[in-house]
Amino acid sequence: MHFAPIGLVLALFTLLVSALDVDWQKTQVLVVHDPDASPERDVLSTLFQLNEDYNVTLAEYSDLDNLLFLGGDNLYNHVVFLPSSKRAVAAKELVNKHNLLEFFNNGGNVLAVGSSTNSLPDQVRLFLNEAGIFPAPKNFAVASHFDKKVTLNSKNSADSLILSEVPEIDYDGTAALLSNSELVFPIIKAPKLSYCANPKDKHLTSKKTWSVGEQGFLAAAFQGLNNARGLWVGSIDLLAEELVQWVFQQSGVLKLQFAHHYKTDEPNVSNNTLYRIKDEVYYTIGVSELKNGKWVPFIPSRDDDVIQLSFKMLDPYQRLNLTLLGPGASREYGENDLSIFYVEFKLPDHHGMFTFDLDYKRDGLSFVENKQIVAVRHLANDEFKRSWDISNSWLYVASAFFVVVAWFFFVVNFLFIGNEKPELKTVKKTVKKSEEKAEKAEKSP
């Protein structure tokens, strides 16, 4: 077997990188568009200049040379799909549903933009369907029963952490239906008096409308268990900077800095793998949030939003709310960049294999998960409390003591204080009778 020289391999790799014209130090963004259907191309110059670290690559749906992977790894961190005038496009490697699923599973983020006159390629729509978002077909637009224009305002907000305020615009776009998946969450709802249908249909029926009222959504997002993100908007006008930052993981990103547990009487010994039943345990974590490119302490947005810990075997034996202790500093940065949460509790009176299960999932925030398996043993023979240490046992100890004392007095009474023995009584009676006979004999003549 012959191998190519290492120098030749490096030279070929260098040529490949230069041919792709990729700056690996920057975040790679691929924007796929159709020049005939995307007059919004001029918007890209301002849309993606959010950070100098972005390297934006433009590709057309007719381009066959662009790939999503290199050696099984993602070539890009984020992919943006703009509307296309054709449902089937030539760049099948870019829009293939299975490739997009693999790209998403590898941690890549996907942004898809809809339109009232054009549509996304069928394969991209199928990828969105897998995630639980079902955009309307091509040429379907959102209209109103009573107004010529569909106006958006704050009432159309879906109470999402992603978008702080819905832009007040006259909406020109399409709508989508959402599944009941827990990983999909709406951002902007359609107005109550609106519907989504083809404007060319003069006689509307239930079969010709895609959505009616707040049944449809104008923007929706989804997040995988690997924290990869996806976003769909029904119009380029809704693509606010907040949404782009979220899908590009510049906001709403949480980081678990540490997770420690230890006995309250042994604070210097952290993350034990063996505990004893009824031990007092202290559990603490540090969580940071990415804001404006810096890690800051994470504070839940609502008072009723708490981080919970489950101490479980097959089912949770205990489910506990963690309390916010205050800000702290990580070892990596050495400054106040995290919040410390804690809880103190007693282990159950049951031995076996247990799990410290931290599972924090909220819409708009990256998921925080941590599982640590520990063994909980029963008490050893020399670890049980003595009888005098148990207050309830004093009744039984006293009972045993009184039994011993009573038995002692019984024996003393039986031996020394009670009635004489029968043998002594018989001897005394015989002696007395003999004495009486002797006296009678002396008295008789």
C-alpha positions, 0 to 999 in steps of 0.5 A, a space after each residue: 500500500 502506497 500513501 501520498 506524501 504529507 506535503 502533497 496532501 497539505 498542498 492539495 488541501 491549501 489549494 482546495 481552501 483557496 478555491 473555496 475562498 473561505 476565511 476559517 477565522 470568521 463565522 461562515 454564512 451561506 446565503 442562497 437566493 434566486 436573482 429573478 425572485 429576490 429583489 431583496 438582495 440589496 438588503 443583505 449588505 445591511 442585514 449581515 453586517 451585524 458583526 465583522 466576524 461574519 463571512 457571507 457567501 452568496 450562492 444561487 439556486 442554479 449553482 451546482 458547485 456549492 456544497 454544505 459539507 467537506 469531509 463530513 463536516 459543515 462548511 458553513 455555520 449558518 445557511 440562509 434560504 431566500 425565496 425562489 421562483 421555482 419549486 425545483 432548483 438545480 442546486 440539489 446538494 444545497 437544498 436536499 432535505 437529508 443534507 439539511 437534516 445532517 447539517 442541522 444535526 451537526 450544529 448548523 443553523 438554518 434561516 428560511 425566508 418566505 414571500 407572497 409571490 414566490 416560495 422556498 424550494 420543495 426540499 427546503 419546505 420538506 425540511 421545515 415540515 420535519 421541524 414542524 413548520 408548514 409554510 403556505 404554497 407558492 403565491 399564497 398571501 395573507 389578506 384581510 376580510 375587511 381591510 385592504 392591508 394587513 397591519 401588524 402591531 404588538 397584539 400579534 406578538 406570541 410572547 416569545 423571548 426572541 422578539 421584544 417588539 413586533 414591527 408595525 408594518 403593512 404585512 406583505 407575505 405568507 403564513 405557516 401552520 405549526 405542529 404541536 412539537 415542544 421544539 417549535 414555538 411561534 414568534 408572530 401570530 397572524 391577525 384575527 381577521 386575516 386569512 392565507 389564500 391565493 389572491 387569484 381565487 375569487 370564491 374562497 372555501 375552507 379547502 382553498 385557504 391555508 390558514 384562518 385568523 390566529 391559526 396561522 403564524 407569520 414567523 416561527 422558530 425551532 431548536 433541536 436538542 443539540 441547540 441548533 436553531 432554525 427560523 422561518 419568516 413569511 416576509 423579508 420585512 419581518 427579518 429584524 436584527 433580533 431574529 438574525 442574532 438569535 438564529 445565528 446564536 448571538 443571543 439567547 445562548 446559555 452556558 453551564 459553567 459548572 455543576 457541583 454537589 457535595 455533602 454539607 459537612 464535606 464542602 471540600 470534596 465535590 462531585 462524590 460518586 457515593 453517598 449514604 441515605 439521608 445525607 444532607 447534600 448541597 447542589 450548585 450550578 453556574 449559568 452564563 448568558 451571551 449578550 452583545 458578544 459577552 458572557 453575563 450572569 443569567 437571570 430568568 426573565 420571570 419570577 415564576 421561571 425557576 431552574 429545577 433539579 430532579 433527583 431520580 432513580 427511574 422516577 424523580 424522588 425529589 424535584 427541587 427549585 434552585 434558588 438564585 444565590 448571586 453573581 459569580 466569576 468563572 475560572 476562564 474569564 475571572 470576572 462576574 460572568 455567571 449566576 450561581 444557583 443552589 439547593 440544599 436537601 436530604 437524600 431519600 431513605 432508599 439506596 440505589 443508583 440515582 441521577 442529579 438531573 438538571 434539565 432547563 428548557 425554555 423557548 428562545 433559550 439554548 437548553 441547559 442539561 446536566 446529568 451526574 449519576 451517583 450511588 446511594 448506599 444504605 447504613 453500615 452495621 456500625 452506623 446505625 444509631 444506638 438505642 439510647 440515641 433514639 427517643 422513641 426507644 426509651 419506652 422499650 428500654 424502660 420496659 426492659 429495665 422494669 422487667 429486670 427489677 421486678 424479676 429481682 424483687 420476685 426472686 428475693 421475695 420468693 427466697 427470703 420474704 415469702 411463706 416457709 417451705 413445706 418441709 420445715 412446717 412438717 418438721 415443726 409440727 412433728 417436733 411440737 407433737 412430740 413435745 406435747 406427748 412428752 408433757 402429757 406423759 410427765 403429767 400422767 400418774 
